């Protein structure tokens, strides 16, 4: 019993609370981001995300556990990409661009909602710092994800928007090499060329 008591006293409750607050914010922001990708694709005629049960606000359907772990350890990670088949789109390039934009746009709107709630509830929740911190941190994470994802480096959303402006031949060639973009992205983040979106 003495050992358990010492262990409990050694726990940093403040750090655990901060980690829980951060986890809730990350789960919410990534879930909204990925769900909106799927909803945009579905609205444009692609049922792939719906068939894969990705049009749902359940974080367990969207979280990549390795990506989540890296978010908390190195400040950079990823969610499970929503499957999209551009062949269903009437205009594949434009459809991919709209689908890609849906994620960052949803994060900007989510950040605005939470900033509004922060201002609205500040006085009422002033003594409940945990809830206020959660609202503020969620807004920060959501905005950071939106800004980071709009960077035009594959496989980030911004690259699909940029690629849509290219001629068809160049677009097809770049899409074939998109899978190698993650290596470049990791290198840019590791070397500090790109900032870490979840570093606070």
C-alpha positions as CSV (number, residue, x, y, z in Angstrom):
1,X,0.0,0.0,0.0
2,X,2.9,2.3,0.8
3,X,4.2,1.8,-2.7
4,X,0.9,2.6,-4.3
5,X,0.6,5.7,-2.2
6,X,4.1,6.9,-3.2
7,X,3.3,6.2,-6.9
8,X,0.0,8.2,-6.7
9,X,1.8,11.2,-5.1
10,X,4.5,11.0,-7.8
11,X,1.9,11.4,-10.5
12,X,1.8,14.9,-12.1
13,X,-2.0,15.5,-12.2
14,X,-1.5,18.7,-14.0
15,X,0.4,17.0,-16.8
16,X,-2.2,14.2,-17.0
17,X,-4.9,16.9,-17.3
18,X,-3.0,18.7,-20.1
19,X,-2.5,15.4,-21.9
20,X,-6.2,14.5,-21.7
21,X,-7.2,18.0,-22.9
22,X,-4.8,17.7,-25.8
23,X,-6.1,14.2,-26.7
24,X,-9.7,15.4,-26.8
25,X,-8.8,18.3,-29.0
26,X,-6.8,16.2,-31.4
27,X,-9.5,13.5,-31.6
28,X,-12.2,16.1,-32.3
29,X,-10.2,18.1,-34.9
30,X,-9.0,15.0,-36.8
31,X,-12.4,13.4,-36.8
32,X,-14.1,16.5,-38.2
33,X,-11.3,17.0,-40.8
34,X,-11.5,13.4,-42.1
35,X,-15.3,13.2,-42.0
36,X,-15.6,16.4,-44.0
37,X,-13.3,14.9,-46.7
38,X,-15.6,12.0,-47.0
39,X,-18.7,14.1,-47.0
40,X,-17.4,16.3,-49.8
41,X,-16.4,13.3,-51.9
42,X,-19.9,11.7,-51.2
43,X,-21.6,15.0,-52.3
44,X,-19.6,14.9,-55.5
45,X,-20.7,11.3,-56.3
46,X,-18.1,9.1,-54.7
47,X,-19.6,6.5,-52.3
48,X,-16.2,5.0,-51.3
49,X,-16.0,6.7,-47.9
50,X,-19.6,5.8,-47.1
51,X,-18.9,2.2,-47.9
52,X,-15.9,2.2,-45.6
53,X,-17.9,3.7,-42.8
54,X,-15.9,6.9,-42.8
55,X,-18.9,9.3,-42.8
56,X,-19.2,9.1,-39.0
57,X,-18.1,11.2,-36.1
58,X,-16.4,8.3,-34.3
59,X,-12.7,9.0,-33.9
60,X,-11.9,5.3,-33.8
61,X,-12.8,5.2,-37.5
62,X,-10.3,7.9,-38.4
63,X,-7.4,7.7,-36.0
64,X,-4.1,6.2,-37.1
65,X,-2.5,5.1,-33.9
66,X,1.1,5.5,-35.1
67,X,0.3,9.0,-36.4
68,X,-1.4,9.9,-33.1
69,X,1.5,8.7,-31.1
70,X,3.9,10.8,-33.2
71,X,1.7,13.9,-32.7
72,X,2.2,13.7,-29.0
73,X,5.9,12.8,-29.1
74,X,7.3,14.9,-32.0
75,X,4.5,17.3,-32.7
76,X,3.7,15.9,-36.1
77,X,1.5,13.0,-37.2
78,X,-1.5,12.0,-39.3
79,X,-4.9,10.5,-39.3
80,X,-6.2,7.5,-41.4
81,X,-6.7,8.9,-44.9
82,X,-10.3,8.9,-46.2
83,X,-10.5,6.6,-49.3
84,X,-11.5,8.6,-52.4
85,X,-12.0,7.4,-55.9
86,X,-11.8,10.3,-58.3
87,X,-13.2,8.2,-61.1
88,X,-16.6,8.9,-59.6
89,X,-16.2,12.6,-60.1
90,X,-17.5,14.3,-63.2
91,X,-14.3,16.4,-63.1
92,X,-11.7,14.3,-61.3
93,X,-9.1,17.1,-60.7
94,X,-11.6,19.6,-59.5
95,X,-13.4,17.0,-57.4
96,X,-10.2,16.1,-55.7
97,X,-9.4,19.7,-55.0
98,X,-12.8,20.3,-53.4
99,X,-12.6,17.1,-51.4
100,X,-9.1,18.1,-50.2
101,X,-10.2,21.7,-49.3
102,X,-13.1,20.4,-47.2
103,X,-10.7,19.2,-44.5
104,X,-8.9,22.5,-43.8
105,X,-12.1,24.6,-44.3
106,X,-13.8,22.4,-41.7
107,X,-10.9,23.0,-39.2
108,X,-11.1,26.8,-39.7
109,X,-14.8,26.8,-39.1
110,X,-14.4,24.5,-36.0
111,X,-11.7,26.9,-34.7
112,X,-14.0,29.9,-35.1
113,X,-16.9,28.0,-33.3
114,X,-14.6,27.2,-30.4
115,X,-13.1,30.7,-30.2
116,X,-16.7,32.0,-30.1
117,X,-17.5,29.6,-27.3
118,X,-14.4,30.6,-25.4
119,X,-15.4,34.3,-25.4
120,X,-19.0,33.4,-24.7
121,X,-18.3,31.2,-21.7
122,X,-15.2,32.8,-20.4
123,X,-16.9,34.5,-17.4
124,X,-19.1,31.5,-16.6
125,X,-16.2,29.0,-16.7
126,X,-13.5,31.2,-15.3
127,X,-13.1,29.0,-12.2
128,X,-13.2,25.9,-14.3
129,X,-9.9,26.3,-16.1
130,X,-9.9,22.7,-17.4
131,X,-12.9,23.4,-19.6
132,X,-11.7,26.8,-20.8
133,X,-8.2,25.3,-21.6
134,X,-9.9,22.5,-23.6
135,X,-11.9,25.0,-25.6
136,X,-8.9,27.2,-26.3
137,X,-6.6,24.3,-27.2
138,X,-9.1,22.7,-29.5
139,X,-9.4,26.0,-31.4
140,X,-5.6,26.2,-31.6
141,X,-5.1,22.7,-32.8
142,X,-7.9,23.0,-35.4
143,X,-6.4,26.2,-36.8
144,X,-2.9,24.7,-36.8
145,X,-4.1,21.6,-38.7
146,X,-5.9,23.8,-41.3
147,X,-2.8,25.9,-41.9
148,X,-0.4,23.0,-42.0
149,X,-2.6,20.9,-44.3
150,X,-3.0,23.7,-46.9
151,X,0.8,23.7,-47.5
152,X,1.2,22.5,-51.1
153,X,3.4,19.5,-50.4
154,X,2.1,16.1,-51.2
155,X,0.3,14.3,-49.6
156,X,-1.1,17.4,-47.7
157,X,-4.4,18.8,-48.9
158,X,-2.8,21.9,-50.4
159,X,-1.0,19.8,-52.9
160,X,-4.2,18.5,-54.4
161,X,-5.5,22.0,-54.8
162,X,-2.3,23.1,-56.5
163,X,-2.2,20.0,-58.7
164,X,-5.7,20.7,-60.0
165,X,-4.3,23.8,-61.7
166,X,-1.8,21.8,-63.7
167,X,-2.4,20.3,-67.2
168,X,-3.8,16.8,-67.2
169,X,-0.4,15.1,-68.2
170,X,1.5,16.8,-65.4
171,X,-1.3,16.1,-62.9
172,X,-1.3,12.4,-63.8
173,X,2.5,12.2,-63.4
174,X,2.5,13.9,-60.0
175,X,-0.3,11.8,-58.7
176,X,1.7,8.7,-59.5
177,X,4.5,9.9,-57.3
178,X,2.2,11.2,-54.5
179,X,3.0,8.2,-52.2
180,X,6.7,9.4,-52.0
181,X,5.5,12.8,-50.8
182,X,5.3,11.6,-47.2
183,X,9.0,10.9,-47.1
184,X,9.7,14.4,-48.3
185,X,7.2,15.8,-45.8
186,X,8.8,14.0,-42.9
187,X,12.2,15.2,-44.0
188,X,11.0,18.8,-44.2
189,X,9.5,18.6,-40.7
190,X,12.5,16.8,-39.2
191,X,14.9,19.4,-40.5
192,X,12.7,22.3,-39.4
193,X,11.9,23.6,-42.9
194,X,8.2,23.1,-42.0
195,X,7.0,23.8,-38.5
196,X,5.4,21.2,-36.3
197,X,1.7,22.0,-36.3
198,X,0.9,20.7,-32.8
199,X,3.9,22.3,-31.0
200,X,2.6,24.7,-28.3
